[in-house]
Amino acid sequence: MIVKWIDALRNNLKTLVRVLIVYLVAVVVFDAALPRHGHYLIDKIPVYWTLFGAVGCFILIKVAKGIAHLFLAKDEDFYG
């Protein structure tokens, strides 16, 4: 069952990306609408923590992928 679900997501990749972008925009808009109460200046900046989390997640993914390629990637003739 999960294989069929993953295949459906792969076949509709553009739709999946669009849905996720709409979701991220909705989260940013929702966060901007919330009132700000913070002890520090950075807590009063609208959508700061939302963008910080999204950018941090993106950086973590890119760094992990780079490290994986660096240590786990093998040459084309490694198994031959």
Backbone as CSV, one residue per row, in Angstrom:
resi,resn,N_x,N_y,N_z,CA_x,CA_y,CA_z,C_x,C_y,C_z
1,MET,0.813,-1.185,0.000,0.000,0.000,0.000,0.862,1.256,0.000
2,ILE,1.908,1.268,0.803,2.760,2.457,0.868,3.528,2.654,-0.437
3,VAL,3.836,1.577,-1.121,4.540,1.680,-2.402,3.655,2.383,-3.425
4,LYS,2.380,2.060,-3.442,1.448,2.722,-4.352,1.340,4.208,-4.031
5,TRP,1.341,4.529,-2.746,1.254,5.923,-2.315,2.498,6.692,-2.745
6,ILE,3.672,6.103,-2.569,4.926,6.746,-2.983,4.970,6.905,-4.496
7,ASP,4.525,5.900,-5.244,4.471,6.016,-6.707,3.526,7.133,-7.142
8,ALA,2.396,7.267,-6.470,1.457,8.344,-6.801,2.092,9.708,-6.551
9,LEU,2.843,9.835,-5.462,3.521,11.099,-5.184,4.594,11.389,-6.229
10,ARG,5.337,10.378,-6.642,6.366,10.570,-7.665,5.761,10.944,-9.004
11,ASN,4.628,10.357,-9.337,3.978,10.656,-10.606,3.384,12.060,-10.629
12,ASN,3.047,12.601,-9.463,2.447,13.930,-9.359,3.374,14.875,-8.604
13,LEU,4.641,14.895,-8.975,5.633,15.663,-8.238,5.375,17.161,-8.315
14,LYS,4.974,17.667,-9.476,4.715,19.110,-9.596,3.559,19.528,-8.695
15,THR,2.533,18.700,-8.632,1.397,19.004,-7.756,1.822,18.975,-6.297
16,LEU,2.641,18.015,-5.924,3.134,17.917,-4.551,3.944,19.150,-4.173
17,VAL,4.822,19.596,-5.059,5.637,20.784,-4.786,4.739,22.005,-4.625
18,ARG,3.751,22.144,-5.485,2.832,23.287,-5.383,2.052,23.264,-4.073
19,VAL,1.593,22.105,-3.679,0.846,21.987,-2.421,1.740,22.355,-1.238
20,LEU,2.978,21.903,-1.243,3.887,22.215,-0.139,4.245,23.696,-0.106
21,ILE,4.389,24.331,-1.270,4.664,25.770,-1.310,3.467,26.546,-0.770
22,VAL,2.264,26.143,-1.152,1.057,26.798,-0.628,0.983,26.622,0.889
23,TYR,1.349,25.448,1.376,1.350,25.198,2.816,2.347,26.118,3.530
24,LEU,3.549,26.264,2.989,4.545,27.139,3.608,4.091,28.591,3.605
25,VAL,3.497,29.030,2.513,2.979,30.400,2.456,1.866,30.593,3.478
26,ALA,0.996,29.604,3.623,-0.087,29.688,4.605,0.465,29.765,6.027
27,VAL,1.516,29.031,6.312,2.131,29.076,7.646,2.726,30.459,7.905
28,VAL,3.383,31.034,6.901,3.973,32.365,7.061,2.878,33.408,7.274
29,VAL,1.803,33.339,6.492,0.700,34.294,6.640,0.041,34.133,8.009
30,PHE,-0.170,32.909,8.432,-0.771,32.661,9.743,0.120,33.203,10.854
31,ASP,1.418,32.995,10.734,2.346,33.493,11.745,2.383,35.018,11.754
32,ALA,2.270,35.643,10.596,2.273,37.098,10.525,1.021,37.686,11.175
33,ALA,-0.072,36.929,11.175,-1.325,37.424,11.737,-1.371,37.310,13.262
34,LEU,-0.500,36.525,13.833,-0.511,36.347,15.287,0.093,37.564,15.982
35,PRO,-0.420,37.911,17.146,0.176,39.026,17.889,1.545,38.636,18.457
36,ARG,2.412,39.597,18.554,3.773,39.368,19.041,3.902,39.813,20.498
37,HIS,4.357,38.898,21.340,4.671,39.217,22.735,5.986,38.534,23.035
38,GLY,7.028,39.306,23.181,8.316,38.694,23.445,9.156,39.551,24.362
39,HIS,10.124,38.920,24.963,11.026,39.633,25.852,12.175,40.287,25.100
40,TYR,12.508,39.743,23.943,13.646,40.231,23.187,13.183,40.860,21.878
41,LEU,14.025,41.671,21.283,13.694,42.348,20.036,13.418,41.346,18.924
42,ILE,14.193,40.290,18.867,14.042,39.302,17.793,12.690,38.590,17.866
43,ASP,12.114,38.488,19.044,10.801,37.860,19.188,9.681,38.723,18.621
44,LYS,9.925,40.001,18.457,8.896,40.916,17.959,8.924,41.072,16.447
45,ILE,9.909,40.495,15.773,9.993,40.566,14.313,8.980,39.590,13.724
46,PRO,8.078,40.085,12.870,7.067,39.187,12.288,7.711,38.086,11.449
47,VAL,7.203,36.905,11.543,7.576,35.679,10.822,9.056,35.317,10.928
48,TYR,9.785,35.884,11.881,11.212,35.563,12.005,11.421,34.085,12.286
49,TRP,10.739,33.551,13.283,10.984,32.168,13.675,10.488,31.186,12.631
50,THR,9.457,31.544,11.888,8.971,30.686,10.806,10.013,30.595,9.699
51,LEU,10.528,31.741,9.285,11.556,31.745,8.243,12.860,31.126,8.741
52,PHE,13.191,31.364,10.003,14.394,30.767,10.582,14.313,29.246,10.534
53,GLY,13.150,28.690,10.867,12.967,27.245,10.835,13.022,26.687,9.425
54,ALA,12.386,27.380,8.468,12.375,26.900,7.087,13.775,26.951,6.477
55,VAL,14.481,28.055,6.674,15.845,28.183,6.135,16.786,27.205,6.834
56,GLY,16.638,27.067,8.142,17.471,26.112,8.872,17.262,24.684,8.410
57,CYS,16.037,24.327,8.145,15.721,22.986,7.634,16.358,22.770,6.265
58,PHE,16.242,23.759,5.389,16.836,23.672,4.057,18.357,23.508,4.146
59,ILE,18.999,24.285,5.015,20.455,24.194,5.168,20.854,22.828,5.719
60,LEU,20.115,22.326,6.703,20.424,21.000,7.258,20.318,19.908,6.198
61,ILE,19.306,20.001,5.347,19.142,19.007,4.285,20.313,19.066,3.319
62,LYS,20.704,20.275,2.909,21.800,20.420,1.955,23.126,19.956,2.553
63,VAL,23.383,20.276,3.799,24.626,19.850,4.455,24.652,18.330,4.603
64,ALA,23.541,17.738,5.016,23.488,16.283,5.174,23.685,15.581,3.832
65,LYS,23.075,16.135,2.785,23.240,15.542,1.457,24.694,15.651,1.000
66,GLY,25.320,16.785,1.253,26.724,16.959,0.882,27.639,16.005,1.635
67,ILE,27.390,15.842,2.924,28.201,14.912,3.716,27.975,13.480,3.247
68,ALA,26.737,13.134,2.932,26.449,11.780,2.451,27.170,11.513,1.138
69,HIS,27.151,12.476,0.239,27.853,12.285,-1.028,29.361,12.205,-0.817
70,LEU,29.862,12.973,0.118,31.294,12.989,0.376,31.784,11.651,0.936
71,PHE,31.054,11.088,1.888,31.523,9.878,2.568,30.933,8.577,2.018
72,LEU,29.759,8.636,1.419,29.103,7.403,0.990,29.184,7.137,-0.501
73,ALA,29.447,8.156,-1.293,29.479,7.972,-2.749,30.700,7.130,-3.148
74,LYS,30.486,6.268,-4.092,31.557,5.404,-4.608,31.813,5.736,-6.071
75,ASP,32.996,5.428,-6.546,33.329,5.626,-7.958,32.470,4.704,-8.825
76,GLU,32.376,5.044,-10.100,31.558,4.232,-11.005,32.051,2.790,-11.118
77,ASP,33.349,2.593,-11.065,33.896,1.229,-11.220,34.226,0.580,-9.858
78,PHE,33.620,1.065,-8.769,33.909,0.533,-7.449,33.525,-0.922,-7.331
79,TYR,32.379,-1.311,-7.878,31.903,-2.676,-7.757,32.353,-3.548,-8.916
80,GLY,32.990,-2.965,-9.898,33.337,-3.724,-11.105,34.710,-4.157,-11.130
